[in-house]
Amino acid sequence: MKQASVSMYSTRFCPYCLRARALLQRKGVEYTEVDVGGDPALWEEMERLSGRETVPQIFIGGLSIGGYDDMAALDRAGKLDALLFES
């Protein structure tokens, strides 16, 4: 299976960021993490790309899927794997 590119804008100790990392790791997903903590320019980039002001912000295949709660909801609905993996 081929994996879509995944990137996550986050901060180091945000509890939702920790949960998002854990979910991605459980699924065996490789992802790029952009630490926006302490970097106003990266935070602004995240806001511009996602339209949101909170972390984490997760992108799958260049598509903004939102934060941890959004990703977990996709997983519960059985829709996350289809976004993450191509057969």
Stockholm file with secondary structure:
# STOCKHOLM 1.0

chainA/1-87         MKQASVSMYSTRFCPYCLRARALLQRKGVEYTEVDVGGDPALWEEMERLSGRETVPQIFIGGLSIGGYDDMAALDRAGKLDALLFES
#=GR chainA/1-87 SS CEECCEEEEECSSCHHHHHHHHHHHHTTCCCEEEECTTCHHHHHHHHHHHSCCSSCEEEETTEEEESHHHHHHHHHTTCHHHHHEEC
#=GC SS_cons        CEECCEEEEECSSCHHHHHHHHHHHHTTCCCEEEECTTCHHHHHHHHHHHSCCSSCEEEETTEEEESHHHHHHHHHTTCHHHHHEEC
//
